[in-house]
């Protein structure tokens, strides 16, 4: 517990100033976090974190995260998505060069991971580009839902939500976490307007809280498939970057889909 608290204090001391200031330091931090998260997928796949496929994966994540203004140096024909396509093709060519040592399945997993991680952090940056309040809104959804689900599930949880994926999660905790997020963020949006009208944002919060929990379950399913307890060890007592950002990687793109960013 002491290690967990110490890690949390240090991480927050670094992270909070970054999200308050925003701009290029937060962008660089998001790219770095995205690359570390990508390395965690490589390790789970038992691949080298320094290799051709790893380099392509890191470039893909960075390409998806960086704001448009950072890519102005590219020729007009070389769009972000065309560049991503080229990287995927390079992974596919690698299956030919490496023959059976790097397979089509491996290329598929890395492509999905680049999209999952890259788009999540891309819209994390996009939320901050709107304003600090919008990013904080998205982060609070995740934090309140997670904390509420844990506390309520521990107190009254009886019915397992997904026993084969995450045995400790319960329906009571899940519903309680969502209700806590809706109530607290209704108050937040009343005093600090975000996105659309107040009533609309209550429904948006409900949707995002549910999808955030799906994000948690997706990462739990990934870890269970590869037989690991944590995605990484970079955060002592907390696991890896994917362990900490699993819900946000789904919530932030959903903020864009729902027209908030």
Secondary structure, DSSP 8 states (H G I E B T S, - for coil): -HHHHHHHHHHHHHHHHHHHH-HHHHHHHHHHHHHHHHHHHHHHTT--SSSHHHHHHHHHHHHHHS-GGGGTTS-TT--HHHHHHHHHHHHHHHHHHSGGGS-HHHHHHHHHHHHHHHHHHHHHHHHHHH-HHHHHHHHHHHHHHHHHHHHHHHHH--SEEETTTEEEEEHHHHHHHHHHHHHHHHHHHHHS--SS-HHHHHHHHHHHHHHHHHHHHHHHHHHHHHT-SSS-SSBTTTB-HHHHHTTHHHHHHHHHHTT--
